[in-house]
């Protein structure tokens, strides 16, 4: 029986198919006699298997895909391998191929813990065929007394979403990925906070959940999730992947989601909206601007792996310029600047070059070893916001007290 190289993968069809193809090419080039065992998992099982249950540390996994939310915990718990010794002995890898926005989260002092795999800041994804339709523009102006244009504010977003909400056509105005997985609701909380000029963390590293901006953001979020005249009825069951698939199926006029789900509409054979999509900055709240959220996935090597050199050779190959493009055309989002600018990629995904611009105005979640605990508290508070009638101020104060005790 062949030895196996085991990779823990974020469950998503394009990730899985790209890794399979890249592995096949890697084996042809290197006469590799290992067998790939790539196991796709949803977010919670992936986190539990790799970090909570020490799978990376004890050698259960040679490689894993982990995101920027988890990288500090992975580093501080000695679960993953520092790549600097490998990179220093490898003249063929050029870390300047990526923008600084793709390298910061995995850099700790003199250590470098992962190679960028998949990115794409959150943005407004919209149906340009609907927004630019002269008949729709005429009908909107007659109903609302103003021009139909891309929403610049959250209130504008809900008004335009209400206009396009047509359940009889299986078309809904918008959605929010409100599934309680410790990620999607957390990202929405941060976007509502940041786009209103609020801060999540102070200069002295204190997490602030009960600011005026947070109150305003959660008041909006509660009303939005309850607005059955504007949002997709399955919103509370949507994580970002399901929301992206609903958009690709033609069920949404617009939504705030990761850039990758816009790109997927152009390369997914099942997409109903190919050629009808574009992206723009996220809407803003009062006193804020359309700030995006930068989070990304990376390849890391398990500290307990017995195949560390092969693991490094593979992740270097997998993140090469050629394979970064391959991932992109499968439906993922390549991380290299060369991919963002690629004529081949932009011919397939006409707005792909906008990634470079979107990366200029992003914020990231804080790097904290106990971030997963804080994220659970934020997840809980957002669920209270959308599932109860408790005063927003009270919910945020309770959450703040919990964070202060950590």
Secondary structure, 3 states (H helix, E strand, C coil): CCCEEEEEEECCHHHHHHHHHHHHHHHHHHCCCCEEEEEEECHHHHHHHHHHCCCCCCCCCCEEEEECCCHHHHHHCCCECCCHHHHHCCCCCCHHHECHHHCCCCEECCEECCEEEECCCEEEEEEHHHHCCHHHHHHHHHHHCCCCCCCCEHHHHHHHHHHHCEHHHCEECECCCCCCCCCHHHHHHHHHHHCCCCCCECCCCCECCCCHHHHHHHHHHHHHHCCCCCECCCHHHCCHHHHHHHHHCCCECEEEEEHHHHHHHHHCCCCCCCCCEEEECCCECCCCCCCEECCCEEEEEECCCCCHHHHHHHHHHHCCHHHHHHHHHHCCCCCEHHHHHCHHHHHHCCCCCHHHHHCCCEECCCCCCCHHHHHHHHHHHHHHHHHCCCCHHHHHHHHHHHHHHC
